[in-house]
C-alpha cells in the first residue's frame, strides 16, 4: 500500500520537488518593484486582472515568448507572485452563429 502511494506521488512529480521549495513563501514586496523586475527580466506586462471577494487584485502578466506570472495584490498594498511558468498562449474566442 505504501509503495503504491509513493509511486502515485512520484508519478505526479511531488517527490521530485525539494522540501524547501514546497515550503518557500511566495516572493512578495512592493507591486511596482515586482512588475518592474518582471518587465526587465522577462519582458512581461499586464494582460489581465480581476478583483477577488476580499478586495485583492489578481493580475496576469505575460510576454510575447510565452512566459507568465500571476501576481496577487492585497488591500494593504503588499503584492506576491503566486505562480509563474512558460508556454502561455492567448486564444481568441470563437464566435458561434452564422456570422462566425
SULNOR-V386316 format. One record per run of one state. SS is the DSSP state (2 for helix, 1 for strand, 0 for the rest). FROM is the first residue (numbers start at 1). TO is the last residue. If there is no record, write none. Layout:
ss:SS from:FROM to:TO
ss:SS from:FROM to:TO
//
This chain:
ss:0 from:1 to:1
ss:2 from:2 to:11
ss:0 from:12 to:18
ss:2 from:19 to:23
ss:0 from:24 to:27
ss:1 from:28 to:30
ss:2 from:31 to:42
ss:0 from:43 to:44
ss:1 from:45 to:51
ss:0 from:52 to:56
ss:1 from:57 to:62
ss:0 from:63 to:67
ss:1 from:68 to:73
ss:0 from:74 to:77
ss:1 from:78 to:85
ss:0 from:86 to:100
//
